[in-house]
Amino acid sequence: MASLCVALLVKDELSRFLLSWLEAVTDFADVIVALDDNSTDDTPTILKDCKEVRYYRYGNATAWGAEAPARRVLIELAQQEKT
């Protein structure tokens, strides 16, 4: 059976869409790779509590405004999840 890995780049998303997004995506995703851009809200806690999520924090730098390197890291993490 094929599996589906969903990749997610987040920063302070709890008050925006995170809970409803997780509810929808966990219905069909086998694994969610989440790269957190140093959130200061409870986004990390929510993600870590979800069994489908593999949570990673994006170093000490921020990706905001320069997301390409963070997206590259996220894709590499998702690819590792599939092996």
mmCIF file as gemmi writes it, N, C-alpha and C atoms, coordinates in Angstrom:
data_model
loop_
_atom_site.group_PDB
_atom_site.id
_atom_site.type_symbol
_atom_site.label_atom_id
_atom_site.label_alt_id
_atom_site.label_comp_id
_atom_site.label_asym_id
_atom_site.label_entity_id
_atom_site.label_seq_id
_atom_site.pdbx_PDB_ins_code
_atom_site.Cartn_x
_atom_site.Cartn_y
_atom_site.Cartn_z
_atom_site.occupancy
_atom_site.B_iso_or_equiv
_atom_site.pdbx_formal_charge
_atom_site.auth_seq_id
_atom_site.auth_asym_id
_atom_site.pdbx_PDB_model_num
ATOM 1 N N . MET Axp A 1 ? 0.839 -1.181 0 1 0 ? 1 A 1
ATOM 2 C CA . MET Axp A 1 ? 0 0 0 1 0 ? 1 A 1
ATOM 3 C C . MET Axp A 1 ? 0.889 1.252 0 1 0 ? 1 A 1
ATOM 4 N N . ALA Axp A 2 ? 0.553 2.186 -0.825 1 0 ? 2 A 1
ATOM 5 C CA . ALA Axp A 2 ? 1.301 3.437 -0.896 1 0 ? 2 A 1
ATOM 6 C C . ALA Axp A 2 ? 1.037 4.271 0.344 1 0 ? 2 A 1
ATOM 7 N N . SER Axp A 3 ? 2.043 5.07 0.702 1 0 ? 3 A 1
ATOM 8 C CA . SER Axp A 3 ? 1.859 5.964 1.846 1 0 ? 3 A 1
ATOM 9 C C . SER Axp A 3 ? 1.991 7.408 1.386 1 0 ? 3 A 1
ATOM 10 N N . LEU Axp A 4 ? 1.421 8.286 2.177 1 0 ? 4 A 1
ATOM 11 C CA . LEU Axp A 4 ? 1.435 9.697 1.825 1 0 ? 4 A 1
ATOM 12 C C . LEU Axp A 4 ? 2.106 10.483 2.942 1 0 ? 4 A 1
ATOM 13 N N . CYS Axp A 5 ? 3.128 11.249 2.563 1 0 ? 5 A 1
ATOM 14 C CA . CYS Axp A 5 ? 3.844 12.11 3.484 1 0 ? 5 A 1
ATOM 15 C C . CYS Axp A 5 ? 3.527 13.557 3.107 1 0 ? 5 A 1
ATOM 16 N N . VAL Axp A 6 ? 3.029 14.317 4.087 1 0 ? 6 A 1
ATOM 17 C CA . VAL Axp A 6 ? 2.684 15.72 3.87 1 0 ? 6 A 1
ATOM 18 C C . VAL Axp A 6 ? 3.732 16.584 4.574 1 0 ? 6 A 1
ATOM 19 N N . ALA Axp A 7 ? 4.206 17.618 3.881 1 0 ? 7 A 1
ATOM 20 C CA . ALA Axp A 7 ? 5.216 18.516 4.436 1 0 ? 7 A 1
ATOM 21 C C . ALA Axp A 7 ? 4.577 19.854 4.795 1 0 ? 7 A 1
ATOM 22 N N . LEU Axp A 8 ? 4.998 20.404 5.941 1 0 ? 8 A 1
ATOM 23 C CA . LEU Axp A 8 ? 4.375 21.62 6.461 1 0 ? 8 A 1
ATOM 24 C C . LEU Axp A 8 ? 5.437 22.532 7.054 1 0 ? 8 A 1
ATOM 25 N N . LEU Axp A 9 ? 5.504 23.761 6.569 1 0 ? 9 A 1
ATOM 26 C CA . LEU Axp A 9 ? 6.374 24.795 7.127 1 0 ? 9 A 1
ATOM 27 C C . LEU Axp A 9 ? 5.495 25.744 7.927 1 0 ? 9 A 1
ATOM 28 N N . VAL Axp A 10 ? 5.775 25.892 9.223 1 0 ? 10 A 1
ATOM 29 C CA . VAL Axp A 10 ? 4.897 26.677 10.098 1 0 ? 10 A 1
ATOM 30 C C . VAL Axp A 10 ? 5.672 27.701 10.919 1 0 ? 10 A 1
ATOM 31 N N . LYS Axp A 11 ? 4.948 28.739 11.32 1 0 ? 11 A 1
ATOM 32 C CA . LYS Axp A 11 ? 5.422 29.708 12.308 1 0 ? 11 A 1
ATOM 33 C C . LYS Axp A 11 ? 4.198 30.368 12.931 1 0 ? 11 A 1
ATOM 34 N N . ASP Axp A 12 ? 4.018 30.13 14.219 1 0 ? 12 A 1
ATOM 35 C CA . ASP Axp A 12 ? 2.921 30.748 14.972 1 0 ? 12 A 1
ATOM 36 C C . ASP Axp A 12 ? 1.568 30.582 14.28 1 0 ? 12 A 1
ATOM 37 N N . GLU Axp A 13 ? 1.214 29.35 13.979 1 0 ? 13 A 1
ATOM 38 C CA . GLU Axp A 13 ? -0.012 29.064 13.22 1 0 ? 13 A 1
ATOM 39 C C . GLU Axp A 13 ? -1.195 28.652 14.085 1 0 ? 13 A 1
ATOM 40 N N . LEU Axp A 14 ? -1.001 28.533 15.393 1 0 ? 14 A 1
ATOM 41 C CA . LEU Axp A 14 ? -2.074 28.001 16.223 1 0 ? 14 A 1
ATOM 42 C C . LEU Axp A 14 ? -3.356 28.817 16.122 1 0 ? 14 A 1
ATOM 43 N N . SER Axp A 15 ? -3.264 30.12 16.14 1 0 ? 15 A 1
ATOM 44 C CA . SER Axp A 15 ? -4.47 30.955 16.103 1 0 ? 15 A 1
ATOM 45 C C . SER Axp A 15 ? -5.023 31.112 14.692 1 0 ? 15 A 1
ATOM 46 N N . ARG Axp A 16 ? -4.329 30.605 13.706 1 0 ? 16 A 1
ATOM 47 C CA . ARG Axp A 16 ? -4.772 30.797 12.327 1 0 ? 16 A 1
ATOM 48 C C . ARG Axp A 16 ? -5.502 29.582 11.772 1 0 ? 16 A 1
ATOM 49 N N . PHE Axp A 17 ? -4.803 28.494 11.572 1 0 ? 17 A 1
ATOM 50 C CA . PHE Axp A 17 ? -5.422 27.368 10.874 1 0 ? 17 A 1
ATOM 51 C C . PHE Axp A 17 ? -4.957 26.01 11.351 1 0 ? 17 A 1
ATOM 52 N N . LEU Axp A 18 ? -4.01 25.93 12.229 1 0 ? 18 A 1
ATOM 53 C CA . LEU Axp A 18 ? -3.337 24.669 12.52 1 0 ? 18 A 1
ATOM 54 C C . LEU Axp A 18 ? -4.278 23.552 12.968 1 0 ? 18 A 1
ATOM 55 N N . LEU Axp A 19 ? -5.155 23.827 13.893 1 0 ? 19 A 1
ATOM 56 C CA . LEU Axp A 19 ? -6.021 22.762 14.416 1 0 ? 19 A 1
ATOM 57 C C . LEU Axp A 19 ? -6.944 22.189 13.348 1 0 ? 19 A 1
ATOM 58 N N . SER Axp A 20 ? -7.59 23.042 12.584 1 0 ? 20 A 1
ATOM 59 C CA . SER Axp A 20 ? -8.491 22.541 11.538 1 0 ? 20 A 1
ATOM 60 C C . SER Axp A 20 ? -7.708 21.856 10.427 1 0 ? 20 A 1
ATOM 61 N N . TRP Axp A 21 ? -6.516 22.354 10.129 1 0 ? 21 A 1
ATOM 62 C CA . TRP Axp A 21 ? -5.669 21.737 9.103 1 0 ? 21 A 1
ATOM 63 C C . TRP Axp A 21 ? -5.264 20.332 9.54 1 0 ? 21 A 1
ATOM 64 N N . LEU Axp A 22 ? -4.796 20.199 10.78 1 0 ? 22 A 1
ATOM 65 C CA . LEU Axp A 22 ? -4.402 18.884 11.283 1 0 ? 22 A 1
ATOM 66 C C . LEU Axp A 22 ? -5.578 17.911 11.276 1 0 ? 22 A 1
ATOM 67 N N . GLU Axp A 23 ? -6.738 18.377 11.678 1 0 ? 23 A 1
ATOM 68 C CA . GLU Axp A 23 ? -7.919 17.515 11.692 1 0 ? 23 A 1
ATOM 69 C C . GLU Axp A 23 ? -8.232 16.982 10.298 1 0 ? 23 A 1
ATOM 70 N N . ALA Axp A 24 ? -8.12 17.839 9.308 1 0 ? 24 A 1
ATOM 71 C CA . ALA Axp A 24 ? -8.413 17.421 7.936 1 0 ? 24 A 1
ATOM 72 C C . ALA Axp A 24 ? -7.326 16.507 7.373 1 0 ? 24 A 1
ATOM 73 N N . VAL Axp A 25 ? -6.079 16.872 7.568 1 0 ? 25 A 1
ATOM 74 C CA . VAL Axp A 25 ? -4.975 16.153 6.927 1 0 ? 25 A 1
ATOM 75 C C . VAL Axp A 25 ? -4.704 14.805 7.579 1 0 ? 25 A 1
ATOM 76 N N . THR Axp A 26 ? -4.883 14.69 8.878 1 0 ? 26 A 1
ATOM 77 C CA . THR Axp A 26 ? -4.617 13.406 9.526 1 0 ? 26 A 1
ATOM 78 C C . THR Axp A 26 ? -5.604 12.326 9.103 1 0 ? 26 A 1
ATOM 79 N N . ASP Axp A 27 ? -6.688 12.712 8.463 1 0 ? 27 A 1
ATOM 80 C CA . ASP Axp A 27 ? -7.623 11.718 7.929 1 0 ? 27 A 1
ATOM 81 C C . ASP Axp A 27 ? -7.031 10.919 6.775 1 0 ? 27 A 1
ATOM 82 N N . PHE Axp A 28 ? -6.078 11.494 6.043 1 0 ? 28 A 1
ATOM 83 C CA . PHE Axp A 28 ? -5.539 10.787 4.879 1 0 ? 28 A 1
ATOM 84 C C . PHE Axp A 28 ? -4.02 10.678 4.835 1 0 ? 28 A 1
ATOM 85 N N . ALA Axp A 29 ? -3.297 11.459 5.607 1 0 ? 29 A 1
ATOM 86 C CA . ALA Axp A 29 ? -1.83 11.418 5.57 1 0 ? 29 A 1
ATOM 87 C C . ALA Axp A 29 ? -1.316 10.335 6.511 1 0 ? 29 A 1
ATOM 88 N N . ASP Axp A 30 ? -0.322 9.597 6.05 1 0 ? 30 A 1
ATOM 89 C CA . ASP Axp A 30 ? 0.314 8.598 6.906 1 0 ? 30 A 1
ATOM 90 C C . ASP Axp A 30 ? 1.315 9.255 7.85 1 0 ? 30 A 1
ATOM 91 N N . VAL Axp A 31 ? 1.973 10.287 7.367 1 0 ? 31 A 1
ATOM 92 C CA . VAL Axp A 31 ? 2.935 11.017 8.182 1 0 ? 31 A 1
ATOM 93 C C . VAL Axp A 31 ? 2.943 12.481 7.749 1 0 ? 31 A 1
ATOM 94 N N . ILE Axp A 32 ? 3.153 13.372 8.711 1 0 ? 32 A 1
ATOM 95 C CA . ILE Axp A 32 ? 3.262 14.806 8.446 1 0 ? 32 A 1
ATOM 96 C C . ILE Axp A 32 ? 4.621 15.255 8.957 1 0 ? 32 A 1
ATOM 97 N N . VAL Axp A 33 ? 5.431 15.79 8.071 1 0 ? 33 A 1
ATOM 98 C CA . VAL Axp A 33 ? 6.727 16.329 8.464 1 0 ? 33 A 1
ATOM 99 C C . VAL Axp A 33 ? 6.544 17.833 8.627 1 0 ? 33 A 1
ATOM 100 N N . ALA Axp A 34 ? 6.727 18.309 9.878 1 0 ? 34 A 1
ATOM 101 C CA . ALA Axp A 34 ? 6.506 19.72 10.185 1 0 ? 34 A 1
ATOM 102 C C . ALA Axp A 34 ? 7.834 20.373 10.537 1 0 ? 34 A 1
ATOM 103 N N . LEU Axp A 35 ? 8.175 21.424 9.817 1 0 ? 35 A 1
ATOM 104 C CA . LEU Axp A 35 ? 9.363 22.218 10.108 1 0 ? 35 A 1
ATOM 105 C C . LEU Axp A 35 ? 8.888 23.549 10.664 1 0 ? 35 A 1
ATOM 106 N N . ASP Axp A 36 ? 9.212 23.786 11.918 1 0 ? 36 A 1
ATOM 107 C CA . ASP Axp A 36 ? 8.745 24.966 12.638 1 0 ? 36 A 1
ATOM 108 C C . ASP Axp A 36 ? 9.801 26.066 12.585 1 0 ? 36 A 1
ATOM 109 N N . ASP Axp A 37 ? 9.381 27.227 12.13 1 0 ? 37 A 1
ATOM 110 C CA . ASP Axp A 37 ? 10.274 28.385 12.025 1 0 ? 37 A 1
ATOM 111 C C . ASP Axp A 37 ? 10.266 29.171 13.338 1 0 ? 37 A 1
ATOM 112 N N . ASN Axp A 38 ? 10.62 28.475 14.426 1 0 ? 38 A 1
ATOM 113 C CA . ASN Axp A 38 ? 10.778 29.101 15.743 1 0 ? 38 A 1
ATOM 114 C C . ASN Axp A 38 ? 9.51 29.783 16.251 1 0 ? 38 A 1
ATOM 115 N N . SER Axp A 39 ? 8.418 29.064 16.242 1 0 ? 39 A 1
ATOM 116 C CA . SER Axp A 39 ? 7.149 29.596 16.746 1 0 ? 39 A 1
ATOM 117 C C . SER Axp A 39 ? 7.28 30.012 18.206 1 0 ? 39 A 1
ATOM 118 N N . THR Axp A 40 ? 6.533 31.05 18.566 1 0 ? 40 A 1
ATOM 119 C CA . THR Axp A 40 ? 6.521 31.516 19.95 1 0 ? 40 A 1
ATOM 120 C C . THR Axp A 40 ? 5.174 31.229 20.629 1 0 ? 40 A 1
ATOM 121 N N . ASP Axp A 41 ? 4.23 30.67 19.879 1 0 ? 41 A 1
ATOM 122 C CA . ASP Axp A 41 ? 2.947 30.28 20.464 1 0 ? 41 A 1
ATOM 123 C C . ASP Axp A 41 ? 2.993 28.779 20.799 1 0 ? 41 A 1
ATOM 124 N N . ASP Axp A 42 ? 1.859 28.142 20.912 1 0 ? 42 A 1
ATOM 125 C CA . ASP Axp A 42 ? 1.815 26.716 21.246 1 0 ? 42 A 1
ATOM 126 C C . ASP Axp A 42 ? 1.828 25.795 20.029 1 0 ? 42 A 1
ATOM 127 N N . THR Axp A 43 ? 2.198 26.32 18.877 1 0 ? 43 A 1
ATOM 128 C CA . THR Axp A 43 ? 2.295 25.491 17.673 1 0 ? 43 A 1
ATOM 129 C C . THR Axp A 43 ? 3.166 24.256 17.903 1 0 ? 43 A 1
ATOM 130 N N . PRO Axp A 44 ? 4.363 24.387 18.485 1 0 ? 44 A 1
ATOM 131 C CA . PRO Axp A 44 ? 5.188 23.187 18.692 1 0 ? 44 A 1
ATOM 132 C C . PRO Axp A 44 ? 4.508 22.134 19.572 1 0 ? 44 A 1
ATOM 133 N N . THR Axp A 45 ? 3.843 22.556 20.611 1 0 ? 45 A 1
ATOM 134 C CA . THR Axp A 45 ? 3.167 21.623 21.509 1 0 ? 45 A 1
ATOM 135 C C . THR Axp A 45 ? 2.088 20.839 20.788 1 0 ? 45 A 1
ATOM 136 N N . ILE Axp A 46 ? 1.275 21.532 20.016 1 0 ? 46 A 1
ATOM 137 C CA . ILE Axp A 46 ? 0.197 20.876 19.267 1 0 ? 46 A 1
ATOM 138 C C . ILE Axp A 46 ? 0.779 19.876 18.275 1 0 ? 46 A 1
ATOM 139 N N . LEU Axp A 47 ? 1.81 20.274 17.545 1 0 ? 47 A 1
ATOM 140 C CA . LEU Axp A 47 ? 2.412 19.388 16.56 1 0 ? 47 A 1
ATOM 141 C C . LEU Axp A 47 ? 3.043 18.168 17.22 1 0 ? 47 A 1
ATOM 142 N N . LYS Axp A 48 ? 3.751 18.361 18.309 1 0 ? 48 A 1
ATOM 143 C CA . LYS Axp A 48 ? 4.406 17.242 18.999 1 0 ? 48 A 1
ATOM 144 C C . LYS Axp A 48 ? 3.401 16.269 19.592 1 0 ? 48 A 1
ATOM 145 N N . ASP Axp A 49 ? 2.211 16.746 19.924 1 0 ? 49 A 1
ATOM 146 C CA . ASP Axp A 49 ? 1.179 15.888 20.505 1 0 ? 49 A 1
ATOM 147 C C . ASP Axp A 49 ? 0.429 15.059 19.465 1 0 ? 49 A 1
ATOM 148 N N . CYS Axp A 50 ? 0.616 15.358 18.213 1 0 ? 50 A 1
ATOM 149 C CA . CYS Axp A 50 ? -0.074 14.631 17.132 1 0 ? 50 A 1
ATOM 150 C C . CYS Axp A 50 ? 0.804 13.459 16.689 1 0 ? 50 A 1
ATOM 151 N N . LYS Axp A 51 ? 0.284 12.239 16.794 1 0 ? 51 A 1
ATOM 152 C CA . LYS Axp A 51 ? 1.095 11.046 16.532 1 0 ? 51 A 1
ATOM 153 C C . LYS Axp A 51 ? 1.566 10.94 15.082 1 0 ? 51 A 1
ATOM 154 N N . GLU Axp A 52 ? 0.869 11.548 14.158 1 0 ? 52 A 1
ATOM 155 C CA . GLU Axp A 52 ? 1.278 11.479 12.749 1 0 ? 52 A 1
ATOM 156 C C . GLU Axp A 52 ? 2.405 12.458 12.415 1 0 ? 52 A 1
ATOM 157 N N . VAL Axp A 53 ? 2.68 13.402 13.301 1 0 ? 53 A 1
ATOM 158 C CA . VAL Axp A 53 ? 3.626 14.481 13.006 1 0 ? 53 A 1
ATOM 159 C C . VAL Axp A 53 ? 5.038 14.118 13.449 1 0 ? 53 A 1
ATOM 160 N N . ARG Axp A 54 ? 5.968 14.368 12.551 1 0 ? 54 A 1
ATOM 161 C CA . ARG Axp A 54 ? 7.399 14.341 12.876 1 0 ? 54 A 1
ATOM 162 C C . ARG Axp A 54 ? 7.806 15.805 12.948 1 0 ? 54 A 1
ATOM 163 N N . TYR Axp A 55 ? 8.091 16.279 14.146 1 0 ? 55 A 1
ATOM 164 C CA . TYR Axp A 55 ? 8.341 17.705 14.388 1 0 ? 55 A 1
ATOM 165 C C . TYR Axp A 55 ? 9.832 18.012 14.336 1 0 ? 55 A 1
ATOM 166 N N . TYR Axp A 56 ? 10.174 19.078 13.602 1 0 ? 56 A 1
ATOM 167 C CA . TYR Axp A 56 ? 11.545 19.578 13.53 1 0 ? 56 A 1
ATOM 168 C C . TYR Axp A 56 ? 11.51 21.094 13.695 1 0 ? 56 A 1
ATOM 169 N N . ARG Axp A 57 ? 12.546 21.604 14.321 1 0 ? 57 A 1
ATOM 170 C CA . ARG Axp A 57 ? 12.671 23.057 14.494 1 0 ? 57 A 1
ATOM 171 C C . ARG Axp A 57 ? 13.757 23.546 13.556 1 0 ? 57 A 1
ATOM 172 N N . TYR Axp A 58 ? 13.519 24.684 12.912 1 0 ? 58 A 1
ATOM 173 C CA . TYR Axp A 58 ? 14.443 25.234 11.923 1 0 ? 58 A 1
ATOM 174 C C . TYR Axp A 58 ? 15.534 26.058 12.596 1 0 ? 58 A 1
ATOM 175 N N . GLY Axp A 59 ? 16.534 25.416 13.134 1 0 ? 59 A 1
ATOM 176 C CA . GLY Axp A 59 ? 17.717 26.069 13.688 1 0 ? 59 A 1
ATOM 177 C C . GLY Axp A 59 ? 17.415 27.286 14.545 1 0 ? 59 A 1
ATOM 178 N N . ASN Axp A 60 ? 18.351 28.193 14.582 1 0 ? 60 A 1
ATOM 179 C CA . ASN Axp A 60 ? 18.201 29.419 15.367 1 0 ? 60 A 1
ATOM 180 C C . ASN Axp A 60 ? 17.837 30.612 14.506 1 0 ? 60 A 1
ATOM 181 N N . ALA Axp A 61 ? 17.947 30.47 13.202 1 0 ? 61 A 1
ATOM 182 C CA . ALA Axp A 61 ? 17.626 31.565 12.29 1 0 ? 61 A 1
ATOM 183 C C . ALA Axp A 61 ? 16.155 31.484 11.899 1 0 ? 61 A 1
ATOM 184 N N . THR Axp A 62 ? 15.639 32.59 11.413 1 0 ? 62 A 1
ATOM 185 C CA . THR Axp A 62 ? 14.256 32.606 10.938 1 0 ? 62 A 1
ATOM 186 C C . THR Axp A 62 ? 14.23 32.423 9.428 1 0 ? 62 A 1
ATOM 187 N N . ALA Axp A 63 ? 13.217 31.751 8.956 1 0 ? 63 A 1
ATOM 188 C CA . ALA Axp A 63 ? 13.044 31.564 7.515 1 0 ? 63 A 1
ATOM 189 C C . ALA Axp A 63 ? 12.111 32.609 6.922 1 0 ? 63 A 1
ATOM 190 N N . TRP Axp A 64 ? 11.434 33.367 7.792 1 0 ? 64 A 1
ATOM 191 C CA . TRP Axp A 64 ? 10.454 34.335 7.329 1 0 ? 64 A 1
ATOM 192 C C . TRP Axp A 64 ? 11.09 35.327 6.362 1 0 ? 64 A 1
ATOM 193 N N . GLY Axp A 65 ? 10.525 35.41 5.162 1 0 ? 65 A 1
ATOM 194 C CA . GLY Axp A 65 ? 11.034 36.323 4.149 1 0 ? 65 A 1
ATOM 195 C C . GLY Axp A 65 ? 12.1 35.702 3.262 1 0 ? 65 A 1
ATOM 196 N N . ALA Axp A 66 ? 12.615 34.549 3.662 1 0 ? 66 A 1
ATOM 197 C CA . ALA Axp A 66 ? 13.615 33.827 2.871 1 0 ? 66 A 1
ATOM 198 C C . ALA Axp A 66 ? 13.354 32.33 3.044 1 0 ? 66 A 1
ATOM 199 N N . GLU Axp A 67 ? 12.207 31.896 2.563 1 0 ? 67 A 1
ATOM 200 C CA . GLU Axp A 67 ? 11.753 30.533 2.83 1 0 ? 67 A 1
ATOM 201 C C . GLU Axp A 67 ? 12.43 29.447 2.007 1 0 ? 67 A 1
ATOM 202 N N . ALA Axp A 68 ? 13.097 29.8 0.919 1 0 ? 68 A 1
ATOM 203 C CA . ALA Axp A 68 ? 13.659 28.777 0.038 1 0 ? 68 A 1
ATOM 204 C C . ALA Axp A 68 ? 14.582 27.805 0.77 1 0 ? 68 A 1
ATOM 205 N N . PRO Axp A 69 ? 15.538 28.265 1.58 1 0 ? 69 A 1
ATOM 206 C CA . PRO Axp A 69 ? 16.388 27.295 2.296 1 0 ? 69 A 1
ATOM 207 C C . PRO Axp A 69 ? 15.589 26.404 3.252 1 0 ? 69 A 1
ATOM 208 N N . ALA Axp A 70 ? 14.613 26.96 3.926 1 0 ? 70 A 1
ATOM 209 C CA . ALA Axp A 70 ? 13.792 26.163 4.839 1 0 ? 70 A 1
ATOM 210 C C . ALA Axp A 70 ? 12.968 25.14 4.067 1 0 ? 70 A 1
ATOM 211 N N . ARG Axp A 71 ? 12.438 25.517 2.935 1 0 ? 71 A 1
ATOM 212 C CA . ARG Axp A 71 ? 11.674 24.57 2.115 1 0 ? 71 A 1
ATOM 213 C C . ARG Axp A 71 ? 12.568 23.434 1.624 1 0 ? 71 A 1
ATOM 214 N N . ARG Axp A 72 ? 13.811 23.75 1.306 1 0 ? 72 A 1
ATOM 215 C CA . ARG Axp A 72 ? 14.773 22.716 0.886 1 0 ? 72 A 1
ATOM 216 C C . ARG Axp A 72 ? 14.994 21.723 2.029 1 0 ? 72 A 1
ATOM 217 N N . VAL Axp A 73 ? 15.189 22.24 3.237 1 0 ? 73 A 1
ATOM 218 C CA . VAL Axp A 73 ? 15.358 21.376 4.409 1 0 ? 73 A 1
ATOM 219 C C . VAL Axp A 73 ? 14.108 20.527 4.617 1 0 ? 73 A 1
ATOM 220 N N . LEU Axp A 74 ? 12.943 21.138 4.492 1 0 ? 74 A 1
ATOM 221 C CA . LEU Axp A 74 ? 11.683 20.428 4.677 1 0 ? 74 A 1
ATOM 222 C C . LEU Axp A 74 ? 11.533 19.287 3.671 1 0 ? 74 A 1
ATOM 223 N N . ILE Axp A 75 ? 11.862 19.529 2.431 1 0 ? 75 A 1
ATOM 224 C CA . ILE Axp A 75 ? 11.781 18.49 1.405 1 0 ? 75 A 1
ATOM 225 C C . ILE Axp A 75 ? 12.747 17.348 1.724 1 0 ? 75 A 1
ATOM 226 N N . GLU Axp A 76 ? 13.955 17.695 2.172 1 0 ? 76 A 1
ATOM 227 C CA . GLU Axp A 76 ? 14.925 16.651 2.526 1 0 ? 76 A 1
ATOM 228 C C . GLU Axp A 76 ? 14.43 15.817 3.699 1 0 ? 76 A 1
ATOM 229 N N . LEU Axp A 77 ? 13.835 16.456 4.695 1 0 ? 77 A 1
ATOM 230 C CA . LEU Axp A 77 ? 13.278 15.71 5.835 1 0 ? 77 A 1
ATOM 231 C C . LEU Axp A 77 ? 12.147 14.793 5.393 1 0 ? 77 A 1
ATOM 232 N N . ALA Axp A 78 ? 11.301 15.274 4.519 1 0 ? 78 A 1
ATOM 233 C CA . ALA Axp A 78 ? 10.186 14.464 4.022 1 0 ? 78 A 1
ATOM 234 C C . ALA Axp A 78 ? 10.71 13.269 3.208 1 0 ? 78 A 1
ATOM 235 N N . GLN Axp A 79 ? 11.735 13.495 2.413 1 0 ? 79 A 1
ATOM 236 C CA . GLN Axp A 79 ? 12.324 12.4 1.641 1 0 ? 79 A 1
ATOM 237 C C . GLN Axp A 79 ? 12.931 11.34 2.555 1 0 ? 79 A 1
ATOM 238 N N . GLN Axp A 80 ? 13.565 11.759 3.632 1 0 ? 80 A 1
ATOM 239 C CA . GLN Axp A 80 ? 14.135 10.814 4.594 1 0 ? 80 A 1
ATOM 240 C C . GLN Axp A 80 ? 13.042 9.984 5.254 1 0 ? 80 A 1
ATOM 241 N N . GLU Axp A 81 ? 11.9 10.58 5.456 1 0 ? 81 A 1
ATOM 242 C CA . GLU Axp A 81 ? 10.78 9.895 6.081 1 0 ? 81 A 1
ATOM 243 C C . GLU Axp A 81 ? 10.287 8.743 5.205 1 0 ? 81 A 1
ATOM 244 N N . LYS Axp A 82 ? 10.447 8.879 3.922 1 0 ? 82 A 1
ATOM 245 C CA . LYS Axp A 82 ? 9.96 7.872 2.972 1 0 ? 82 A 1
ATOM 246 C C . LYS Axp A 82 ? 10.933 6.718 2.808 1 0 ? 82 A 1
ATOM 247 N N . THR Axp A 83 ? 12.141 6.815 3.352 1 0 ? 83 A 1
ATOM 248 C CA . THR Axp A 83 ? 13.129 5.733 3.156 1 0 ? 83 A 1
ATOM 249 C C . THR Axp A 83 ? 13.165 4.792 4.325 1 0 ? 83 A 1
